[in-house]
Amino acid sequence: MKVKYFSDTDTALLEFNDNEISETIELSENILIDLDENGNLVSMTIEHAKINTGLPEFSVQKINSQVA
């Protein structure tokens, strides 16, 4: 997964894979998702990212599953 932030437009782009985009769906005025031909999520665009997300507090946490 790649996260890109474009400060000149205050846009965040989350890329989940490199599949070819078949369809773009507008979830809200500021959030778009791109799907491949099988309906799988390819990427998400968030406009006005500073207002619509906690972008300055962005972090990644990997959780490993534990086998009992």
KANOR-V196491 format. One record per pair of residues at least 24 apart in sequence whose C-alpha atoms are under 7 Angstrom apart, sorted by the first residue. I is the first residue (numbers start at 1). J is the second residue. D is the distance in whole Angstrom. If there is no record, write none. Layout:
I&J&D  I&J&D
//
This chain:
10&47&6  10&48&5  10&49&6  10&50&7  11&46&6  11&47&5  11&48&6  11&49&5  12&45&6  12&46&5  12&47&7  12&49&6  13&44&6  13&45&5  13&46&6  14&43&5  14&44&5  14&45&6  15&42&6  15&43&4  15&44&7  16&42&5  16&43&6  17&42&5  18&42&7
//
